[in-house]
Structures are given as structure tokens and as C-alpha cells.
Amino acid sequence: MHILLTGASSGIGRAAAELLHEREHIIYGVSRQLENLPDGIHPIEADLSKPEDIENIFNYLPKFDALINCAGMAYLSPISSGDPEQ
């Protein structure tokens, strides 16, 4: 199975990428930090907060069997004082 996995360089995303690779799936790991991807993962460098990077992913990899989203961002401020754009 060909799997597109975001957030593949750390946390749950990295653990999922490692496990699925061990089970012989083909993993395309999306990350802003390619040097942190596990061995055996096909790297895709992208910042998912940038629409052009998302479009580039689908131009590079137009077909896959599954998508696993593990990418995340943190904004450390009270929601009442946050910027709605974020």
C-alpha cells in the first residue's frame, strides 16, 4: 500500500511511519525537517501551512492508497487574544 503520511518526522507520525514501513508499506513522509525522517521513508519536504507546498505534494504524488495526517502546530496563547488567521 502507498501511504502519504504527514508529520512523519516526530511523535505519533514518526512512530506510525516506522511501524507501517516495518509492515512493508511504501511510506511517503511529509515533513519540514527531512533529516528527522526514519530510514526507508520516501521524503517529501513541505510546510502544510503553505498552500503552494500542498499543491506540490499532489503534483509530485498524484495517487496514493491512504492518507494519514499527523502534522500539527502549536500556538501558545489564550484563544481570546489569538489571531483569527492563525
N, C-alpha and C positions, 0 to 999 in steps of 0.2 A: 504494500500500500504506500502511496506517495502522500506524505503529510506535510502541510505547511504549519509551522509552529512558531508563534510569536513569543517574545520574551525568553528565548532559548538559552540565554547566557547566564541566568541566575535563578535561584529559588525553585518554585514549582515547575517553571518552564524548562529549566535545565534538567531537573530530575525526570520530567516526562520525556524529554529528548533522549536522554541516556537510556531509559527503560525501553522506549519504542525502538531505538536503534539496536539494542541488545536482542530484541524480538524480530530483527531483520526487516523492519520497515525502513523506507527511504525517507529521511527527515530533511526538510529544508528549514533551517533555523534562522529566524529573523531576529536581528539584534542591532543595537547601535554600537556594540563592543564585540567585534568578531573574535578578538583574541581570547575571550572568555567562553567561547562555544566548546562543547565537548568534542572529542575526537570522533571522526566518522560522520559528522553532520555537514550537509551542504550549506555553506554560509550565504546569507543574504543580508547585506548591510542596509538598514533603513531606520528612519525615525518616524514612527507611526503618527506623530503629531503633524507631519508634513504631508499634505495630500499628494504632492508630486512623488514622494517616496512610495506611497501606497500604490499609485498608478504604475510605477516602475516595477514593483513586485509582480503585478499581474501581467505586465509586458514580458518580464523575464520568465515567469512561470504561469502560463495561461491555463494550465489544467493540473488539478491535484484531486486526491480522493477525500481528504479530510482537512479541516482547519481547526487548530486548537489555539485559542487566544489566551496567552498567559502574560502578555505585556501589561505593564502598569506604570503609573506615575503617582507621585505624592505631592500634594500641595499642603503645606503645614501652616494653616492659618484658620481662624474661625470662619465658618461659611458665611456669616453675616458681613464680614469685611472682605470677602474674596471678590475677585474679578469675574464677572459672568462669562467672559470669553474663555477663561481657563476651565 
